[in-house]
Amino acid sequence: MEEKFEIMPIELNTDAHNHTRGSDGRQTTFRTMLRAYNKGINTIAITDHDSVRGFRNLEKDIYSVMGTIREDKSYDTSRILEMLENMKVLKGTELITSYNGVIVEVLGYNFDIEKMEQEIANLRTTVKEKPYEALYKGFNKIIDEKGLKFDKLVLDEAYEKIKTEGKGGVVGPFYNELIKHEENKKLLKYTDENGEEKEADTMKLFINKHLYNKKSPLFVDMSNTRPTLKDTIDAIHRAGGQAFLAHAGRYKDKMPVEEYIDDMIAQGLDGLEVYYPDHTDELREFLLGKVKEHGIKASGGSDDHHAEKEGIQYQTGRVAVPDIPETRWIKETCESGKDFLNESIEIEEAIKELRKLKELRSKKVKENKELDKQLNEKQEISR
């Protein structure tokens, strides 16, 4: 039997998709690193949404940790030093964009951080409409065209609140009012992957199965609220980076990904995120086949936010990234010294200081042990 090496758990000890407090993750960058390292991972990418703040945050984290270590003379620096000396942190981001009216995400890697920060700011200027504005207009159109039983005052109040206070949203109020009326629920029907008819009875299912699904009667076109896929890819390239389509499997509820993948690649993608928690073996084989066909790269990661989600858990280290030619770019990046830890002057200085502190404290421990030994010997003689 031929071995399907591309889906075997031959690990690179890599997780190239993680979120921190730089966007919507629950942990600091330093804690994200520490969790990964404790799980045996030696290479991670920080890929915060529309942000590169996680990298500057890491330098601040290290600065704070160093202050604690200096004050606590008994602190053993070995573990932190070992982590900083052995881990690699790839520069990354995850940019929210649109393709054919559907919201998709693109991972950027190995860019110049300052240039990427500027490109992210520039991309915001290409947006023609705020998300809540498009949703408000789209929902009102659906209510009128589908003849829904609906108290529009609920939607109006939610819209005015976010417009004037910058708080809340319109999706939740729309969904909650929609399901209050039994006659509306027929629009929430969908067919799952097994061909069974079900109802989107949670807001998450409503969003995934209907709101962003072009085939649904409840679809709202969000293309004006995000930069285009092409503009996003070009921005990553201008920052010196590589662009990968993130978690293609998550768009299958919204559009026929397999039909569109060639066109998406043709817009300039450098790779696809092949290895992902809820990608089936069949989808991974399909995506890897497209990677090989187009001569591009593959990536993989857990999409860790340090937060529980419905269904499969997106925890750092959850995905095995195989060591194959299509993923070799990860090792090559690390070997070339283009990871963030290697490039950060602040972290380099911290490593130097930790080495000195380790040597001094190890020496002090040895001296204390020798003194204890001598004291014990004297006490024995005196007896």
C-alpha positions in Angstrom: 0.0 0.0 0.0 1.4 3.4 -1.0 2.2 5.6 2.0 0.3 8.9 2.0 3.2 10.7 3.7 1.6 14.1 3.3 -1.1 13.3 6.0 1.1 11.3 8.3 2.0 12.9 11.7 5.7 13.5 10.9 6.1 16.7 12.8 8.2 19.7 12.2 7.4 20.8 15.8 5.8 23.8 14.1 2.6 25.7 14.7 2.3 28.5 12.1 -1.0 29.9 13.2 -1.5 31.5 16.7 -3.3 34.5 18.1 -2.3 36.6 21.1 -3.6 39.8 22.8 -2.2 41.6 19.7 -5.7 40.9 18.4 -8.3 38.5 19.8 -6.2 35.9 21.6 -6.5 35.6 25.4 -2.8 35.3 26.2 0.3 37.5 25.9 2.8 36.6 23.2 5.3 35.5 25.9 2.7 33.1 27.4 1.8 31.8 24.0 5.4 31.0 23.4 5.8 29.3 26.8 2.7 27.1 26.3 4.0 26.1 22.9 7.5 25.3 24.1 6.1 23.3 27.0 4.3 21.1 24.4 7.5 20.4 22.6 7.0 23.0 19.8 10.1 24.8 18.7 8.7 27.0 15.9 5.6 29.1 16.0 4.1 32.0 14.0 2.2 34.8 15.7 -0.6 35.7 13.3 -2.8 38.2 14.9 -5.8 39.5 13.0 -5.0 42.7 10.9 -2.2 43.4 13.3 1.5 42.9 14.1 1.3 44.2 17.6 2.1 40.8 19.1 5.7 41.2 18.2 6.2 44.6 20.0 4.1 43.2 22.8 6.6 40.3 23.1 9.5 42.7 23.6 7.5 44.4 26.3 6.7 41.0 27.9 10.4 40.1 27.9 11.3 43.5 29.4 8.8 42.9 32.2 10.0 39.4 32.9 13.6 40.5 33.0 12.6 43.1 35.7 11.2 40.3 37.8 14.2 38.1 37.3 16.6 40.9 38.3 14.7 41.6 41.5 14.4 37.9 42.5 18.0 36.8 43.0 16.8 33.2 43.6 15.1 32.9 40.2 16.4 30.1 38.0 16.8 31.5 34.5 17.5 28.2 32.8 14.0 27.5 31.5 13.4 30.9 30.0 16.9 31.1 28.6 16.5 27.6 27.0 13.2 28.7 25.4 14.6 31.9 24.0 17.7 30.2 22.7 15.9 27.3 21.0 12.5 28.7 19.9 11.9 30.4 16.6 9.0 32.8 16.1 8.0 33.5 12.5 6.7 36.9 11.7 3.0 36.6 10.7 -0.4 38.2 10.5 -3.9 37.1 9.4 -5.6 39.7 7.2 -9.4 39.7 6.8 -10.4 40.2 3.2 -13.1 39.4 0.7 -13.5 37.3 -2.3 -16.6 37.2 -4.5 -18.6 38.8 -1.6 -17.5 36.2 1.0 -15.2 37.1 3.9 -11.9 35.1 3.7 -8.6 35.4 5.5 -5.0 35.5 4.2 -2.0 34.6 6.3 1.1 36.7 5.7 4.6 35.5 6.7 8.2 36.7 6.7 7.6 40.4 6.0 9.2 43.5 7.3 7.2 44.4 10.4 7.2 48.2 10.0 6.3 47.9 6.3 3.5 45.4 7.1 2.1 47.7 9.8 1.9 50.5 7.2 0.3 48.3 4.6 -2.3 47.2 7.1 -3.1 50.9 7.7 -3.2 51.5 3.9 -5.6 48.6 3.4 -8.1 50.1 5.7 -8.4 53.1 3.4 -9.6 50.9 0.6 -12.7 49.8 2.5 -15.8 51.5 1.2 -18.3 50.6 3.9 -18.3 49.7 7.6 -19.3 46.1 8.3 -22.3 47.2 10.5 -23.5 49.5 7.7 -23.5 46.7 5.1 -25.2 44.3 7.5 -27.9 46.8 8.4 -28.7 47.5 4.7 -28.5 43.8 3.9 -30.8 42.8 6.7 -33.4 45.4 5.8 -33.3 44.2 2.2 -33.8 40.6 3.3 -36.7 41.5 5.6 -38.5 43.4 2.8 -37.8 40.9 0.0 -38.5 37.8 2.0 -41.5 39.2 3.8 -40.2 38.3 7.2 -42.2 38.8 10.3 -39.8 41.2 12.0 -39.8 44.2 14.4 -37.5 46.5 12.5 -37.2 48.8 15.6 -34.9 46.1 17.1 -32.5 46.5 14.1 -32.8 50.3 14.0 -31.9 50.6 17.7 -28.9 48.2 17.4 -27.7 50.2 14.3 -28.0 53.6 16.1 -26.2 52.3 19.1 -23.1 51.0 17.2 -23.1 54.1 15.0 -23.2 56.6 17.9 -21.5 54.7 20.7 -19.2 52.3 18.8 -20.6 49.4 20.9 -22.6 46.3 20.1 -23.5 45.0 16.7 -26.5 44.2 14.4 -26.0 40.5 13.7 -27.1 39.3 17.2 -30.2 41.5 17.3 -31.2 40.4 13.8 -30.8 36.7 14.5 -32.6 36.9 17.9 -35.5 38.7 16.4 -35.6 36.4 13.4 -35.9 33.2 15.5 -38.7 34.7 17.6 -41.1 34.0 14.8 -41.7 30.4 13.8 -42.6 31.3 10.2 -39.1 32.7 9.7 -37.3 29.5 10.6 -37.8 27.9 7.2 -35.1 30.2 6.0 -32.6 28.8 8.5 -32.7 25.3 7.0 -29.4 23.9 5.5 -28.1 20.6 4.3 -25.0 19.3 6.2 -22.1 17.3 4.7 -24.0 14.0 5.2 -27.0 15.3 3.2 -29.2 15.8 6.2 -31.5 18.8 6.5 -30.9 20.8 9.7 -31.7 24.2 11.2 -29.1 26.8 12.0 -30.2 27.0 15.7 -27.2 29.0 17.0 -25.8 32.3 15.9 -22.5 30.7 14.9 -24.4 28.3 12.6 -26.5 31.2 11.2 -23.3 33.1 10.4 -21.5 30.2 8.8 -24.4 28.5 7.0 -26.3 31.6 5.9 -25.0 35.1 6.5 -21.7 34.5 4.5 -23.1 31.8 2.3 -23.8 33.0 -1.2 -26.3 30.3 -1.8 -28.4 31.2 1.2 -31.5 33.5 1.1 -30.0 35.2 4.2 -26.7 36.0 2.5 -25.3 39.5 2.9 -22.6 40.7 0.5 -19.7 42.0 2.6 -17.3 42.7 -0.2 -17.3 46.5 0.4 -16.4 46.1 4.0 -13.0 44.5 3.5 -10.1 44.9 1.2 -10.1 42.6 -1.8 -8.2 39.4 -1.9 -5.9 40.8 -4.6 -5.2 44.1 -2.7 -4.4 42.1 0.4 -2.0 39.7 -1.4 -0.3 42.7 -3.0 0.1 44.5 0.4 1.8 41.4 1.9 4.1 41.3 -1.1 5.0 45.0 -0.8 6.0 44.3 2.8 8.4 41.6 1.6 6.2 38.7 2.8 4.5 35.7 1.4 0.7 35.3 1.3 -1.1 32.0 2.2 -4.9 31.3 2.0 -6.0 30.5 5.6 -8.2 27.5 6.4 -9.9 26.9 3.1 -12.2 24.3 4.7 -13.9 27.0 6.7 -15.3 28.6 3.5 -16.9 25.4 2.2 -20.2 26.5 3.9 -20.1 29.8 2.1 -18.9 29.0 -1.4 -17.6 26.0 -3.5 -13.9 26.5 -2.5 -12.7 23.6 -4.7 -14.1 25.4 -7.7 -12.5 28.8 -6.9 -9.1 27.7 -5.5 -7.3 28.0 -8.9 -8.6 31.5 -9.4 -7.6 32.5 -5.8 -4.1 31.1 -6.4 -3.9 33.0 -9.7 -4.4 36.3 -7.8 -0.9 35.9 -6.4 -1.0 33.5 -3.4 2.3 32.0 -2.4 0.8 29.1 -0.5 -2.2 27.4 1.1 -2.8 26.5 4.8 -3.1 22.7 4.2 -2.8 21.4 7.7 -5.6 22.7 10.0 -7.6 21.2 12.9 -10.9 20.6 11.0 -9.5 19.9 7.5 -10.4 16.3 6.6 -7.8 14.0 5.0 -9.6 14.4 1.7 -9.4 18.2 1.8 -5.8 18.1 2.9 -4.9 15.9 0.0 -6.9 18.2 -2.4 -5.1 21.3 -1.1 -1.7 19.7 -1.2 -2.4 18.6 -4.7 -3.1 22.2 -5.7 0.1 23.3 -3.9 2.1 20.8 -6.0 0.2 21.6 -9.2 0.9 25.3 -8.9 4.4 25.0 -7.5 3.5 27.0 -4.3 4.0 26.3 -0.6 2.1 24.7 2.2 1.6 25.7 5.8 -0.2 24.5 8.9 -1.3 25.6 12.3 -3.8 25.3 15.1 -5.4 28.8 15.0 -4.9 28.9 18.7 -6.6 31.7 20.7 -6.3 30.0 24.1 -10.1 29.9 24.1 -12.5 27.1 23.8 -14.6 26.9 20.6 -17.5 24.8 19.5 -16.5 21.5 18.1 -12.9 20.7 17.5 -10.4 22.4 19.8 -8.0 24.9 18.3 -5.1 24.4 20.6 -1.4 25.1 19.9 0.3 22.0 18.8 -3.0 20.4 17.7 -1.8 20.0 14.1 1.2 17.9 12.9 3.0 19.7 10.0 4.9 17.1 7.9 8.5 17.6 6.8 8.0 17.7 3.0 9.4 19.9 0.2 6.2 22.1 0.3 6.7 23.0 4.0 10.5 23.3 3.8 10.2 27.0 3.7 9.6 27.0 7.4 12.9 25.4 8.2 14.7 27.6 5.6 13.3 30.7 7.2 14.6 29.6 10.6 18.0 28.6 9.3 18.4 31.9 7.5 17.9 33.8 10.8 14.8 35.6 9.5 12.6 34.8 12.6 11.6 37.6 15.0 13.6 36.4 18.0 16.8 36.4 15.9 16.1 39.9 14.5 15.0 41.6 17.7 17.8 43.6 19.4 15.8 43.8 22.6 15.5 40.0 22.9 19.1 39.5 21.9 20.1 41.8 24.8 17.8 39.9 27.1 19.4 36.5 26.1 22.9 37.9 26.8 21.8 39.1 30.2 20.1 35.8 31.0 23.3 33.9 30.2 25.3 36.1 32.5 22.7 35.8 35.3 22.6 32.0 34.8 26.4 31.8 35.2 26.5 34.1 38.2 23.6 32.4 40.0 25.0 28.9 39.2 28.3 30.0 40.7 26.5 31.4 43.7 24.6 28.1 44.2 27.9 26.2 44.0 29.5 28.5 46.5 26.5 28.1 48.9 26.6 24.4 48.6 30.4 24.4 49.4 29.8 26.6 52.4 27.0 24.3 53.6 29.3 21.3 53.1 32.1 23.0 55.1 29.7 24.0 57.9 28.4 20.4 58.1 32.0 19.1 58.3 32.8 21.5 61.2 29.7 20.5 63.0 30.6 16.8 62.7 34.1 17.5 64.0 32.7 19.5 67.0 30.5 16.5 68.0 
